[in-house]
Amino acid sequence: MAINKYLLKLAAPVLMTGVLMSGIQANTVNAEQAKVERKTKRVPTLRSKVYDQLSRAQGLADAGNQAEAFEVLDNVKSKISSMNSYEQAMMYNFYGFIHYEAENYDQAIAAFENVVLQQPIPESFEQATLFSLAQLHMMRGNYDQTIAKIEQWEAIQTRLYPNKEIPAKNLVLKAQAMYQKQDYAAASQYINAAVQQVETNDLGFQVDEQWYVLQRAIYFELKQPEKVKDVLLKLVKKFEAPKYWIQLAGMYGELEQEQKQLAVMEIAEQKSYVATGSDMFNLAQLYYYHQLPFKAAAVMQKAIDGGKLAENERNLTFLAQSLNSAKETEKAIPVMMAAAKLSETGELYAQLGQMYLNMDQWNQAIAMSQQALEKGGLRNEGMSHLVIGMAQFNMGEYNQALSQLAKAQEFDGSRGMAKQWSKFVEGERKQVETYASIGNQV
């Protein structure tokens, strides 16, 4: 009993193995295991004099005196010829553990490899060491070795307990290794089996969050967005993390289910999960797409005012367009003006010209359109000439208007409309001239 209690201290801290947190197992032997092992092979005992030295090394390592701990172990090793297989395995196990604590992972692997080479040793001890090796190999990027060690563990388990299923933790570690090897089909098989095993057990256990994260990543690599969405629904329901709500909305967008995408994002917004500038911008775009420009503008204004989004050309332009679409043109104009000053082209000044034209502010429409032409880089220069011509017509400047409309006809994008306006303006001019002639005769 003293040995088993002490061995509980051999459980190493948690290891990062890819996307899964897994702990090196304590090398303990429970009653059932011991009973089975006595039937399979005779295991020598760990003598107290060896145990005392190993315990001393452990104490030194726990106190941070790793160099002294290694000296004690080296002294024990110098007498290796007098030690039985179990004692030698325990000595190497201590070497491995202290090397692990010192972050000497390759030396830890070498030491744990020596543990399993010593035979006979308790099979539960061998299994715990094999699992530790699998984790360490995973951490070092040795994915084939990870799988090999897990399968050695499973071979012992199948021989001792032929009716027991492979534990989910083994399947997950295999899935991680396969994922890193980019064998996504095999990774999917293992992670799905692990998740199903835990989801269907009667012990009340919950699937580890990171298992779902791995499963989601594998489905993503397999280009199975529907299954990615299903896993995200579980993550949202079970773990309620903001990032899962945002990712779920994104997957609905990927699946072209825009109404559900917007609904999820609105729920996330209500929960204050839409907190980053990029997420707020995406929500605003969704509102705009769904013809809710007022909400789009409100989100953009909130993001800019809160410093989540910069007052750059893109953001100011989108805010102005949202305000304009929401019939808030007077609010949109100063925002668009600020964006236009930041732009390298005159495109935004051209849009301002059209906005002023729609507001019947002819002089401003002309001024902005002229500024657009001066700055250049327009997608359709003819539209600015058209706006100027229409504004001049409304100011009664028919000849100037016809001159601008003639220029607008030189461009494909404005030719048709410019011709129609030219005919209209020409007709209006002639009518005005006729009235003037009659008035002079009278």
TORKOL-4160 file (C-alpha; in steps of 0.2 Angstrom, whole numbers, padded with zeros to 4 digits, m for minus):
442
<pt num="1" X="0000" Y="0000" Z="0000"/>
<pt num="2" X="0014" Y="0012" Z="0004"/>
<pt num="3" X="0021" Y="0010" Z="m0014"/>
<pt num="4" X="0005" Y="0013" Z="m0022"/>
<pt num="5" X="0001" Y="0029" Z="m0012"/>
<pt num="6" X="0018" Y="0035" Z="m0016"/>
<pt num="7" X="0017" Y="0031" Z="m0035"/>
<pt num="8" X="0002" Y="0043" Z="m0036"/>
<pt num="9" X="0015" Y="0057" Z="m0035"/>
<pt num="10" X="0022" Y="0051" Z="m0052"/>
<pt num="11" X="0007" Y="0058" Z="m0062"/>
<pt num="12" X="0015" Y="0071" Z="m0072"/>
<pt num="13" X="0007" Y="0088" Z="m0076"/>
<pt num="14" X="m0005" Y="0091" Z="m0090"/>
<pt num="15" X="0003" Y="0089" Z="m0108"/>
<pt num="16" X="m0003" Y="0099" Z="m0123"/>
<pt num="17" X="m0005" Y="0087" Z="m0137"/>
<pt num="18" X="m0011" Y="0097" Z="m0152"/>
<pt num="19" X="m0029" Y="0102" Z="m0148"/>
<pt num="20" X="m0032" Y="0091" Z="m0133"/>
<pt num="21" X="m0026" Y="0093" Z="m0115"/>
<pt num="22" X="m0021" Y="0076" Z="m0108"/>
<pt num="23" X="m0013" Y="0070" Z="m0092"/>
<pt num="24" X="0001" Y="0057" Z="m0091"/>
<pt num="25" X="m0007" Y="0043" Z="m0081"/>
<pt num="26" X="m0002" Y="0039" Z="m0063"/>
<pt num="27" X="0007" Y="0022" Z="m0062"/>
<pt num="28" X="m0005" Y="0013" Z="m0050"/>
<pt num="29" X="m0011" Y="m0004" Z="m0050"/>
<pt num="30" X="m0029" Y="m0007" Z="m0044"/>
<pt num="31" X="m0035" Y="m0023" Z="m0036"/>
<pt num="32" X="m0044" Y="m0029" Z="m0052"/>
<pt num="33" X="m0028" Y="m0026" Z="m0063"/>
<pt num="34" X="m0017" Y="m0034" Z="m0050"/>
<pt num="35" X="m0028" Y="m0050" Z="m0050"/>
<pt num="36" X="m0027" Y="m0051" Z="m0068"/>
<pt num="37" X="m0009" Y="m0048" Z="m0069"/>
<pt num="38" X="m0005" Y="m0062" Z="m0056"/>
<pt num="39" X="m0014" Y="m0074" Z="m0069"/>
<pt num="40" X="m0003" Y="m0068" Z="m0083"/>
<pt num="41" X="0014" Y="m0066" Z="m0077"/>
<pt num="42" X="0025" Y="m0065" Z="m0061"/>
<pt num="43" X="0031" Y="m0048" Z="m0057"/>
<pt num="44" X="0045" Y="m0045" Z="m0045"/>
<pt num="45" X="0043" Y="m0033" Z="m0030"/>
<pt num="46" X="0051" Y="m0016" Z="m0027"/>
<pt num="47" X="0062" Y="m0017" Z="m0012"/>
<pt num="48" X="0062" Y="m0004" Z="0001"/>
<pt num="49" X="0080" Y="0001" Z="m0001"/>
<pt num="50" X="0077" Y="0005" Z="m0019"/>
<pt num="51" X="0061" Y="0014" Z="m0015"/>
<pt num="52" X="0069" Y="0024" Z="m0002"/>
<pt num="53" X="0082" Y="0031" Z="m0015"/>
<pt num="54" X="0069" Y="0034" Z="m0028"/>
<pt num="55" X="0059" Y="0043" Z="m0015"/>
<pt num="56" X="0074" Y="0054" Z="m0010"/>
<pt num="57" X="0076" Y="0058" Z="m0029"/>
<pt num="58" X="0058" Y="0063" Z="m0030"/>
<pt num="59" X="0059" Y="0074" Z="m0015"/>
<pt num="60" X="0074" Y="0083" Z="m0022"/>
<pt num="61" X="0065" Y="0086" Z="m0039"/>
<pt num="62" X="0050" Y="0092" Z="m0030"/>
<pt num="63" X="0061" Y="0105" Z="m0021"/>
<pt num="64" X="0068" Y="0111" Z="m0037"/>
<pt num="65" X="0085" Y="0102" Z="m0035"/>
<pt num="66" X="0085" Y="0093" Z="m0051"/>
<pt num="67" X="0104" Y="0091" Z="m0052"/>
<pt num="68" X="0104" Y="0083" Z="m0035"/>
<pt num="69" X="0090" Y="0072" Z="m0040"/>
<pt num="70" X="0099" Y="0066" Z="m0055"/>
<pt num="71" X="0114" Y="0062" Z="m0044"/>
<pt num="72" X="0104" Y="0051" Z="m0033"/>
<pt num="73" X="0097" Y="0042" Z="m0048"/>
<pt num="74" X="0114" Y="0040" Z="m0056"/>
<pt num="75" X="0120" Y="0032" Z="m0040"/>
<pt num="76" X="0105" Y="0020" Z="m0040"/>
<pt num="77" X="0109" Y="0016" Z="m0058"/>
<pt num="78" X="0127" Y="0012" Z="m0054"/>
<pt num="79" X="0120" Y="m0003" Z="m0045"/>
<pt num="80" X="0108" Y="m0009" Z="m0059"/>
<pt num="81" X="0116" Y="m0026" Z="m0060"/>
<pt num="82" X="0108" Y="m0030" Z="m0043"/>
<pt num="83" X="0091" Y="m0023" Z="m0047"/>
<pt num="84" X="0076" Y="m0033" Z="m0054"/>
<pt num="85" X="0066" Y="m0028" Z="m0069"/>
<pt num="86" X="0053" Y="m0019" Z="m0059"/>
<pt num="87" X="0066" Y="m0009" Z="m0049"/>
<pt num="88" X="0075" Y="m0004" Z="m0065"/>
<pt num="89" X="0058" Y="0001" Z="m0074"/>
<pt num="90" X="0054" Y="0012" Z="m0059"/>
<pt num="91" X="0071" Y="0020" Z="m0059"/>
<pt num="92" X="0069" Y="0024" Z="m0078"/>
<pt num="93" X="0052" Y="0031" Z="m0074"/>
<pt num="94" X="0059" Y="0043" Z="m0061"/>
<pt num="95" X="0072" Y="0048" Z="m0074"/>
<pt num="96" X="0058" Y="0051" Z="m0087"/>
<pt num="97" X="0047" Y="0061" Z="m0074"/>
<pt num="98" X="0061" Y="0073" Z="m0069"/>
<pt num="99" X="0067" Y="0075" Z="m0087"/>
<pt num="100" X="0049" Y="0080" Z="m0091"/>
<pt num="101" X="0048" Y="0092" Z="m0077"/>
<pt num="102" X="0064" Y="0100" Z="m0083"/>
<pt num="103" X="0056" Y="0101" Z="m0101"/>
<pt num="104" X="0070" Y="0089" Z="m0108"/>
<pt num="105" X="0057" Y="0080" Z="m0118"/>
<pt num="106" X="0068" Y="0070" Z="m0129"/>
<pt num="107" X="0077" Y="0063" Z="m0114"/>
<pt num="108" X="0060" Y="0060" Z="m0105"/>
<pt num="109" X="0055" Y="0050" Z="m0120"/>
<pt num="110" X="0071" Y="0040" Z="m0120"/>
<pt num="111" X="0069" Y="0036" Z="m0101"/>
<pt num="112" X="0051" Y="0030" Z="m0103"/>
<pt num="113" X="0056" Y="0019" Z="m0118"/>
<pt num="114" X="0068" Y="0011" Z="m0106"/>
<pt num="115" X="0054" Y="0008" Z="m0094"/>
<pt num="116" X="0044" Y="m0003" Z="m0106"/>
<pt num="117" X="0059" Y="m0012" Z="m0111"/>
<pt num="118" X="0061" Y="m0019" Z="m0093"/>
<pt num="119" X="0051" Y="m0035" Z="m0092"/>
<pt num="120" X="0042" Y="m0042" Z="m0082"/>
<pt num="121" X="0034" Y="m0026" Z="m0075"/>
<pt num="122" X="0015" Y="m0023" Z="m0070"/>
<pt num="123" X="0005" Y="m0022" Z="m0086"/>
<pt num="124" X="m0004" Y="m0007" Z="m0079"/>
<pt num="125" X="0012" Y="0002" Z="m0076"/>
<pt num="126" X="0018" Y="m0002" Z="m0094"/>
<pt num="127" X="0001" Y="0004" Z="m0101"/>
<pt num="128" X="0003" Y="0021" Z="m0091"/>
<pt num="129" X="0020" Y="0023" Z="m0098"/>
<pt num="130" X="0015" Y="0019" Z="m0115"/>
<pt num="131" X="0001" Y="0032" Z="m0114"/>
<pt num="132" X="0014" Y="0045" Z="m0108"/>
<pt num="133" X="0025" Y="0041" Z="m0122"/>
<pt num="134" X="0011" Y="0043" Z="m0134"/>
<pt num="135" X="0008" Y="0060" Z="m0127"/>
<pt num="136" X="0026" Y="0065" Z="m0127"/>
<pt num="137" X="0028" Y="0059" Z="m0145"/>
<pt num="138" X="0012" Y="0069" Z="m0150"/>
<pt num="139" X="0020" Y="0084" Z="m0142"/>
<pt num="140" X="0036" Y="0082" Z="m0151"/>
<pt num="141" X="0027" Y="0080" Z="m0168"/>
<pt num="142" X="0031" Y="0061" Z="m0169"/>
<pt num="143" X="0014" Y="0056" Z="m0175"/>
<pt num="144" X="0018" Y="0038" Z="m0181"/>
<pt num="145" X="0026" Y="0035" Z="m0164"/>
<pt num="146" X="0011" Y="0042" Z="m0156"/>
<pt num="147" X="m0001" Y="0030" Z="m0165"/>
<pt num="148" X="0011" Y="0015" Z="m0162"/>
<pt num="149" X="0012" Y="0018" Z="m0143"/>
<pt num="150" X="m0007" Y="0019" Z="m0142"/>
<pt num="151" X="m0009" Y="0003" Z="m0151"/>
<pt num="152" X="0004" Y="m0006" Z="m0140"/>
<pt num="153" X="m0007" Y="0001" Z="m0125"/>
<pt num="154" X="m0022" Y="m0006" Z="m0134"/>
<pt num="155" X="m0014" Y="m0023" Z="m0137"/>
<pt num="156" X="m0011" Y="m0026" Z="m0118"/>
<pt num="157" X="m0029" Y="m0020" Z="m0114"/>
<pt num="158" X="m0037" Y="m0032" Z="m0127"/>
<pt num="159" X="m0027" Y="m0046" Z="m0120"/>
<pt num="160" X="m0031" Y="m0042" Z="m0102"/>
<pt num="161" X="m0049" Y="m0036" Z="m0104"/>
<pt num="162" X="m0055" Y="m0043" Z="m0121"/>
<pt num="163" X="m0073" Y="m0038" Z="m0118"/>
<pt num="164" X="m0069" Y="m0019" Z="m0115"/>
<pt num="165" X="m0070" Y="m0006" Z="m0128"/>
<pt num="166" X="m0055" Y="0005" Z="m0132"/>
<pt num="167" X="m0056" Y="0020" Z="m0121"/>
<pt num="168" X="m0061" Y="0037" Z="m0129"/>
<pt num="169" X="m0045" Y="0045" Z="m0123"/>
<pt num="170" X="m0035" Y="0033" Z="m0134"/>
<pt num="171" X="m0046" Y="0036" Z="m0149"/>
<pt num="172" X="m0045" Y="0055" Z="m0147"/>
<pt num="173" X="m0026" Y="0054" Z="m0146"/>
<pt num="174" X="m0026" Y="0044" Z="m0162"/>
<pt num="175" X="m0037" Y="0056" Z="m0170"/>
<pt num="176" X="m0025" Y="0070" Z="m0166"/>
<pt num="177" X="m0011" Y="0061" Z="m0173"/>
<pt num="178" X="m0020" Y="0057" Z="m0189"/>
<pt num="179" X="m0026" Y="0075" Z="m0190"/>
<pt num="180" X="m0008" Y="0081" Z="m0189"/>
<pt num="181" X="m0003" Y="0069" Z="m0203"/>
<pt num="182" X="m0017" Y="0076" Z="m0213"/>
<pt num="183" X="m0026" Y="0059" Z="m0214"/>
<pt num="184" X="m0043" Y="0068" Z="m0211"/>
<pt num="185" X="m0053" Y="0052" Z="m0215"/>
<pt num="186" X="m0045" Y="0042" Z="m0202"/>
<pt num="187" X="m0045" Y="0056" Z="m0190"/>
<pt num="188" X="m0064" Y="0058" Z="m0192"/>
<pt num="189" X="m0066" Y="0039" Z="m0189"/>
<pt num="190" X="m0057" Y="0040" Z="m0172"/>
<pt num="191" X="m0064" Y="0056" Z="m0166"/>
<pt num="192" X="m0082" Y="0051" Z="m0170"/>
<pt num="193" X="m0080" Y="0035" Z="m0161"/>
<pt num="194" X="m0074" Y="0044" Z="m0146"/>
<pt num="195" X="m0088" Y="0057" Z="m0146"/>
<pt num="196" X="m0101" Y="0044" Z="m0148"/>
<pt num="197" X="m0094" Y="0033" Z="m0134"/>
<pt num="198" X="m0095" Y="0047" Z="m0122"/>
<pt num="199" X="m0112" Y="0054" Z="m0128"/>
<pt num="200" X="m0120" Y="0037" Z="m0127"/>
<pt num="201" X="m0113" Y="0031" Z="m0110"/>
<pt num="202" X="m0124" Y="0030" Z="m0095"/>
<pt num="203" X="m0111" Y="0038" Z="m0083"/>
<pt num="204" X="m0116" Y="0056" Z="m0085"/>
<pt num="205" X="m0099" Y="0061" Z="m0092"/>
<pt num="206" X="m0099" Y="0075" Z="m0104"/>
<pt num="207" X="m0088" Y="0076" Z="m0120"/>
<pt num="208" X="m0073" Y="0087" Z="m0117"/>
<pt num="209" X="m0075" Y="0103" Z="m0126"/>
<pt num="210" X="m0058" Y="0101" Z="m0135"/>
<pt num="211" X="m0065" Y="0085" Z="m0143"/>
<pt num="212" X="m0078" Y="0094" Z="m0151"/>
<pt num="213" X="m0066" Y="0107" Z="m0157"/>
<pt num="214" X="m0055" Y="0094" Z="m0165"/>
<pt num="215" X="m0071" Y="0086" Z="m0173"/>
<pt num="216" X="m0076" Y="0102" Z="m0180"/>
<pt num="217" X="m0058" Y="0105" Z="m0187"/>
<pt num="218" X="m0058" Y="0088" Z="m0195"/>
<pt num="219" X="m0075" Y="0091" Z="m0203"/>
<pt num="220" X="m0069" Y="0108" Z="m0210"/>
<pt num="221" X="m0054" Y="0100" Z="m0218"/>
<pt num="222" X="m0065" Y="0086" Z="m0226"/>
<pt num="223" X="m0076" Y="0101" Z="m0233"/>
<pt num="224" X="m0092" Y="0095" Z="m0224"/>
<pt num="225" X="m0100" Y="0111" Z="m0218"/>
<pt num="226" X="m0116" Y="0104" Z="m0213"/>
<pt num="227" X="m0107" Y="0093" Z="m0200"/>
<pt num="228" X="m0096" Y="0107" Z="m0195"/>
<pt num="229" X="m0112" Y="0117" Z="m0191"/>
<pt num="230" X="m0119" Y="0102" Z="m0181"/>
<pt num="231" X="m0104" Y="0101" Z="m0170"/>
<pt num="232" X="m0105" Y="0120" Z="m0168"/>
<pt num="233" X="m0123" Y="0119" Z="m0162"/>
<pt num="234" X="m0117" Y="0107" Z="m0149"/>
<pt num="235" X="m0103" Y="0119" Z="m0144"/>
<pt num="236" X="m0115" Y="0133" Z="m0142"/>
<pt num="237" X="m0127" Y="0123" Z="m0132"/>
<pt num="238" X="m0115" Y="0115" Z="m0120"/>
<pt num="239" X="m0102" Y="0128" Z="m0118"/>
<pt num="240" X="m0109" Y="0145" Z="m0122"/>
<pt num="241" X="m0093" Y="0153" Z="m0128"/>
<pt num="242" X="m0095" Y="0169" Z="m0139"/>
<pt num="243" X="m0083" Y="0162" Z="m0152"/>
<pt num="244" X="m0094" Y="0147" Z="m0155"/>
<pt num="245" X="m0109" Y="0159" Z="m0159"/>
<pt num="246" X="m0099" Y="0169" Z="m0171"/>
<pt num="247" X="m0092" Y="0153" Z="m0180"/>
<pt num="248" X="m0110" Y="0146" Z="m0180"/>
<pt num="249" X="m0116" Y="0161" Z="m0189"/>
<pt num="250" X="m0102" Y="0160" Z="m0201"/>
<pt num="251" X="m0106" Y="0142" Z="m0205"/>
<pt num="252" X="m0124" Y="0146" Z="m0209"/>
<pt num="253" X="m0117" Y="0159" Z="m0221"/>
<pt num="254" X="m0106" Y="0146" Z="m0229"/>
<pt num="255" X="m0122" Y="0135" Z="m0231"/>
<pt num="256" X="m0131" Y="0150" Z="m0239"/>
<pt num="257" X="m0144" Y="0150" Z="m0225"/>
<pt num="258" X="m0143" Y="0169" Z="m0223"/>
<pt num="259" X="m0159" Y="0171" Z="m0212"/>
<pt num="260" X="m0152" Y="0159" Z="m0199"/>
<pt num="261" X="m0135" Y="0167" Z="m0200"/>
<pt num="262" X="m0143" Y="0184" Z="m0196"/>
<pt num="263" X="m0153" Y="0176" Z="m0182"/>
<pt num="264" X="m0138" Y="0169" Z="m0174"/>
<pt num="265" X="m0128" Y="0185" Z="m0175"/>
<pt num="266" X="m0143" Y="0195" Z="m0168"/>
<pt num="267" X="m0144" Y="0183" Z="m0153"/>
<pt num="268" X="m0125" Y="0184" Z="m0151"/>
<pt num="269" X="m0127" Y="0203" Z="m0151"/>
<pt num="270" X="m0140" Y="0203" Z="m0138"/>
<pt num="271" X="m0128" Y="0192" Z="m0127"/>
<pt num="272" X="m0114" Y="0205" Z="m0130"/>
<pt num="273" X="m0104" Y="0192" Z="m0139"/>
<pt num="274" X="m0102" Y="0203" Z="m0155"/>
<pt num="275" X="m0088" Y="0213" Z="m0147"/>
<pt num="276" X="m0073" Y="0214" Z="m0160"/>
<pt num="277" X="m0072" Y="0226" Z="m0174"/>
<pt num="278" X="m0072" Y="0213" Z="m0187"/>
<pt num="279" X="m0088" Y="0204" Z="m0180"/>
<pt num="280" X="m0097" Y="0221" Z="m0178"/>
<pt num="281" X="m0093" Y="0225" Z="m0197"/>
<pt num="282" X="m0099" Y="0207" Z="m0202"/>
<pt num="283" X="m0115" Y="0210" Z="m0192"/>
<pt num="284" X="m0118" Y="0227" Z="m0201"/>
<pt num="285" X="m0115" Y="0219" Z="m0218"/>
<pt num="286" X="m0128" Y="0206" Z="m0214"/>
<pt num="287" X="m0140" Y="0220" Z="m0209"/>
<pt num="288" X="m0137" Y="0229" Z="m0225"/>
<pt num="289" X="m0138" Y="0213" Z="m0235"/>
<pt num="290" X="m0155" Y="0210" Z="m0227"/>
<pt num="291" X="m0161" Y="0227" Z="m0232"/>
<pt num="292" X="m0160" Y="0234" Z="m0214"/>
<pt num="293" X="m0148" Y="0249" Z="m0217"/>
<pt num="294" X="m0153" Y="0258" Z="m0202"/>
<pt num="295" X="m0147" Y="0244" Z="m0190"/>
<pt num="296" X="m0132" Y="0242" Z="m0201"/>
<pt num="297" X="m0128" Y="0261" Z="m0198"/>
<pt num="298" X="m0131" Y="0259" Z="m0180"/>
<pt num="299" X="m0119" Y="0245" Z="m0178"/>
<pt num="300" X="m0106" Y="0254" Z="m0188"/>
<pt num="301" X="m0108" Y="0270" Z="m0178"/>
<pt num="302" X="m0106" Y="0260" Z="m0162"/>
<pt num="303" X="m0091" Y="0251" Z="m0168"/>
<pt num="304" X="m0082" Y="0267" Z="m0173"/>
<pt num="305" X="m0087" Y="0277" Z="m0158"/>
<pt num="306" X="m0081" Y="0263" Z="m0147"/>
<pt num="307" X="m0064" Y="0263" Z="m0155"/>
<pt num="308" X="m0068" Y="0245" Z="m0162"/>
<pt num="309" X="m0066" Y="0251" Z="m0180"/>
<pt num="310" X="m0055" Y="0264" Z="m0187"/>
<pt num="311" X="m0061" Y="0279" Z="m0195"/>
<pt num="312" X="m0054" Y="0274" Z="m0212"/>
<pt num="313" X="m0061" Y="0275" Z="m0230"/>
<pt num="314" X="m0069" Y="0258" Z="m0230"/>
<pt num="315" X="m0078" Y="0260" Z="m0213"/>
<pt num="316" X="m0084" Y="0278" Z="m0216"/>
<pt num="317" X="m0089" Y="0274" Z="m0234"/>
<pt num="318" X="m0100" Y="0259" Z="m0228"/>
<pt num="319" X="m0107" Y="0269" Z="m0214"/>
<pt num="320" X="m0112" Y="0283" Z="m0226"/>
<pt num="321" X="m0120" Y="0271" Z="m0238"/>
<pt num="322" X="m0130" Y="0263" Z="m0224"/>
<pt num="323" X="m0136" Y="0280" Z="m0218"/>
<pt num="324" X="m0140" Y="0285" Z="m0236"/>
<pt num="325" X="m0150" Y="0269" Z="m0239"/>
<pt num="326" X="m0159" Y="0272" Z="m0223"/>
<pt num="327" X="m0165" Y="0289" Z="m0229"/>
<pt num="328" X="m0153" Y="0298" Z="m0217"/>
<pt num="329" X="m0144" Y="0307" Z="m0231"/>
<pt num="330" X="m0141" Y="0323" Z="m0221"/>
<pt num="331" X="m0131" Y="0312" Z="m0209"/>
<pt num="332" X="m0123" Y="0302" Z="m0223"/>
<pt num="333" X="m0115" Y="0317" Z="m0232"/>
<pt num="334" X="m0103" Y="0323" Z="m0218"/>
<pt num="335" X="m0097" Y="0304" Z="m0216"/>
<pt num="336" X="m0095" Y="0302" Z="m0235"/>
<pt num="337" X="m0086" Y="0318" Z="m0236"/>
<pt num="338" X="m0073" Y="0312" Z="m0223"/>
<pt num="339" X="m0071" Y="0296" Z="m0232"/>
<pt num="340" X="m0069" Y="0305" Z="m0249"/>
<pt num="341" X="m0055" Y="0315" Z="m0241"/>
<pt num="342" X="m0046" Y="0299" Z="m0237"/>
<pt num="343" X="m0049" Y="0291" Z="m0254"/>
<pt num="344" X="m0035" Y="0290" Z="m0267"/>
<pt num="345" X="m0049" Y="0292" Z="m0281"/>
<pt num="346" X="m0063" Y="0304" Z="m0284"/>
<pt num="347" X="m0076" Y="0290" Z="m0283"/>
<pt num="348" X="m0084" Y="0295" Z="m0267"/>
<pt num="349" X="m0085" Y="0313" Z="m0272"/>
<pt num="350" X="m0095" Y="0307" Z="m0287"/>
<pt num="351" X="m0107" Y="0298" Z="m0275"/>
<pt num="352" X="m0108" Y="0314" Z="m0265"/>
<pt num="353" X="m0113" Y="0323" Z="m0281"/>
<pt num="354" X="m0127" Y="0311" Z="m0284"/>
<pt num="355" X="m0133" Y="0313" Z="m0266"/>
<pt num="356" X="m0133" Y="0332" Z="m0267"/>
<pt num="357" X="m0142" Y="0330" Z="m0284"/>
<pt num="358" X="m0156" Y="0319" Z="m0276"/>
<pt num="359" X="m0157" Y="0333" Z="m0262"/>
<pt num="360" X="m0160" Y="0346" Z="m0275"/>
<pt num="361" X="m0144" Y="0355" Z="m0270"/>
<pt num="362" X="m0138" Y="0359" Z="m0287"/>
<pt num="363" X="m0123" Y="0370" Z="m0283"/>
<pt num="364" X="m0116" Y="0357" Z="m0271"/>
<pt num="365" X="m0120" Y="0343" Z="m0284"/>
<pt num="366" X="m0110" Y="0352" Z="m0297"/>
<pt num="367" X="m0095" Y="0356" Z="m0285"/>
<pt num="368" X="m0094" Y="0338" Z="m0279"/>
<pt num="369" X="m0095" Y="0331" Z="m0297"/>
<pt num="370" X="m0081" Y="0343" Z="m0303"/>
<pt num="371" X="m0070" Y="0338" Z="m0288"/>
<pt num="372" X="m0073" Y="0320" Z="m0293"/>
<pt num="373" X="m0067" Y="0323" Z="m0311"/>
<pt num="374" X="m0052" Y="0333" Z="m0304"/>
<pt num="375" X="m0046" Y="0319" Z="m0292"/>
<pt num="376" X="m0049" Y="0306" Z="m0306"/>
<pt num="377" X="m0049" Y="0287" Z="m0305"/>
<pt num="378" X="m0068" Y="0286" Z="m0308"/>
<pt num="379" X="m0076" Y="0270" Z="m0313"/>
<pt num="380" X="m0088" Y="0279" Z="m0325"/>
<pt num="381" X="m0082" Y="0297" Z="m0328"/>
<pt num="382" X="m0098" Y="0300" Z="m0338"/>
<pt num="383" X="m0109" Y="0299" Z="m0323"/>
<pt num="384" X="m0101" Y="0315" Z="m0316"/>
<pt num="385" X="m0104" Y="0324" Z="m0332"/>
<pt num="386" X="m0122" Y="0318" Z="m0332"/>
<pt num="387" X="m0124" Y="0324" Z="m0314"/>
<pt num="388" X="m0117" Y="0341" Z="m0318"/>
<pt num="389" X="m0128" Y="0342" Z="m0334"/>
<pt num="390" X="m0144" Y="0338" Z="m0324"/>
<pt num="391" X="m0140" Y="0351" Z="m0310"/>
<pt num="392" X="m0136" Y="0364" Z="m0323"/>
<pt num="393" X="m0153" Y="0360" Z="m0332"/>
<pt num="394" X="m0162" Y="0362" Z="m0316"/>
<pt num="395" X="m0153" Y="0379" Z="m0313"/>
<pt num="396" X="m0159" Y="0384" Z="m0331"/>
<pt num="397" X="m0142" Y="0384" Z="m0338"/>
<pt num="398" X="m0147" Y="0374" Z="m0354"/>
<pt num="399" X="m0132" Y="0377" Z="m0365"/>
<pt num="400" X="m0119" Y="0372" Z="m0351"/>
<pt num="401" X="m0130" Y="0357" Z="m0347"/>
<pt num="402" X="m0130" Y="0351" Z="m0365"/>
<pt num="403" X="m0111" Y="0353" Z="m0366"/>
<pt num="404" X="m0110" Y="0342" Z="m0350"/>
<pt num="405" X="m0122" Y="0329" Z="m0357"/>
<pt num="406" X="m0113" Y="0328" Z="m0373"/>
<pt num="407" X="m0097" Y="0324" Z="m0363"/>
<pt num="408" X="m0107" Y="0311" Z="m0354"/>
<pt num="409" X="m0112" Y="0302" Z="m0371"/>
<pt num="410" X="m0094" Y="0299" Z="m0374"/>
<pt num="411" X="m0094" Y="0285" Z="m0360"/>
<pt num="412" X="m0103" Y="0268" Z="m0362"/>
<pt num="413" X="m0110" Y="0268" Z="m0344"/>
<pt num="414" X="m0119" Y="0285" Z="m0346"/>
<pt num="415" X="m0122" Y="0286" Z="m0365"/>
<pt num="416" X="m0140" Y="0280" Z="m0365"/>
<pt num="417" X="m0146" Y="0291" Z="m0351"/>
<pt num="418" X="m0136" Y="0306" Z="m0357"/>
<pt num="419" X="m0144" Y="0305" Z="m0374"/>
<pt num="420" X="m0162" Y="0304" Z="m0366"/>
<pt num="421" X="m0158" Y="0320" Z="m0356"/>
<pt num="422" X="m0150" Y="0329" Z="m0370"/>
<pt num="423" X="m0166" Y="0327" Z="m0380"/>
<pt num="424" X="m0176" Y="0333" Z="m0365"/>
<pt num="425" X="m0165" Y="0348" Z="m0362"/>
<pt num="426" X="m0165" Y="0352" Z="m0380"/>
<pt num="427" X="m0184" Y="0352" Z="m0380"/>
<pt num="428" X="m0185" Y="0362" Z="m0365"/>
<pt num="429" X="m0172" Y="0375" Z="m0371"/>
<pt num="430" X="m0182" Y="0377" Z="m0388"/>
<pt num="431" X="m0198" Y="0379" Z="m0378"/>
<pt num="432" X="m0191" Y="0392" Z="m0367"/>
<pt num="433" X="m0184" Y="0401" Z="m0382"/>
<pt num="434" X="m0201" Y="0401" Z="m0391"/>
<pt num="435" X="m0209" Y="0408" Z="m0375"/>
<pt num="436" X="m0196" Y="0422" Z="m0375"/>
<pt num="437" X="m0199" Y="0426" Z="m0393"/>
<pt num="438" X="m0218" Y="0427" Z="m0391"/>
<pt num="439" X="m0215" Y="0438" Z="m0376"/>
<pt num="440" X="m0204" Y="0449" Z="m0386"/>
<pt num="441" X="m0217" Y="0451" Z="m0400"/>
<pt num="442" X="m0230" Y="0455" Z="m0387"/>
